[in-house]
Amino acid sequence: MTKARVVLFVGERSAYGAAHLRPLLEHFDVIGLVWADDARWRRFQEQVHGPVRAGWRPRRKSSPKLDIPSSLPQWRVNDVHQADLLVELRRLRPEYCISAAYPQIFRRPVLELAPGGVINFHPSVLPAFRGAHPHFWTIAKNATESGVTAHQMTEAIDEGDIYVQRSFPISEWTYSELYQRLLAETPLLVDDLARAIRENKPLVPQEAAKASLYFGDRDLDHRLAWETARVSELRALVRTHRAFTTWRGRRFGVQEAEDAGVRKGFLAGRPGVVLALEPGGPVVAAVDGSLRLKVVRWAGVSWSGARAARWAGLRVGDGLV
């Protein structure tokens, strides 16, 4: 069985990107491998999530040891468009290039390196959640479905025709639960892609009417918007593991919360106000009810919501922002 000759662009410092390596090496004839350097990862981090602290370096994700032949050409670069790299990649004469979580947008010189163009792996059911960090937005927007897609890369972000796609229902999932499922689906999608290429299956255009696009998530996207968000929206954001609120200038990460129902009283119509301090955690008013903060992260430690409220000195009537 003839395998397609490919050059890989892999963001191995993302666990999602690293999960593609083994199945790609198994199902394709990999003739070149391109990695991004630390400076590129830093720039990507700033573009997607905002400014990073001084001395920031990308985390090294643990991944299975791979038998990558020493003879396999490899490059670690800051820019995939640099002229000397493009010359060397063209000499390899790949049939396709494949990108998995690579931290750079490809322009035409890379998109036209191979006759088959560039195939990209994306962790959502395209056309939904195009762009950066789609698994965050899948949870934050309370979506009921997620999945993984292999599609033709174009100059427009995540708009290319679809080779193969795998989807699954999600309900009340956390970010971690979704991420683990995406990792599990990755080798299956790579296998599907290899089969689709062998069988020359036609690509499927994306339905533009169903598209959504997000340019990453920044700190502001993680704040619990008491004054505008419904309880279901607040709970969805909490399930991303990035939600936070502030009180008297102090930041509290909210790790677990539940619907506390509609409360009565003169404070109930004021979103963000603490309505009650209960054994299960403080109850905070929302626009359509209230939210109980069950687990809170404060001062680098996870606390029960009730204990954090006691230690912080939170009182009924205090306002969270």
Secondary structure as UniProt FT lines:
FT   STRAND          5..10
FT   TURN            12..13
FT   HELIX           15..18
FT   TURN            19..20
FT   HELIX           21..27
FT   STRAND          29..36
FT   HELIX           38..49
FT   TURN            54..55
FT   TURN            70..71
FT   STRAND          74..77
FT   TURN            80..81
FT   HELIX           83..92
FT   STRAND          96..100
FT   HELIX           108..111
FT   TURN            115..116
FT   STRAND          118..122
FT   TURN            126..129
FT   STRAND          130..132
FT   HELIX           134..140
FT   TURN            141..142
FT   STRAND          145..152
FT   TURN            157..158
FT   STRAND          162..169
FT   HELIX           175..198
FT   TURN            199..200
FT   HELIX           208..210
FT   STRAND          213..215
FT   HELIX           219..222
FT   TURN            226..228
FT   HELIX           231..238
FT   TURN            239..241
FT   STRAND          244..247
FT   TURN            248..249
FT   STRAND          250..259
FT   TURN            266..269
FT   TURN            271..272
FT   STRAND          273..278
FT   TURN            279..280
FT   STRAND          281..286
FT   TURN            287..288
FT   STRAND          289..298
FT   TURN            299..300
FT   STRAND          301..304
FT   HELIX           305..312
FT   TURN            316..317
//
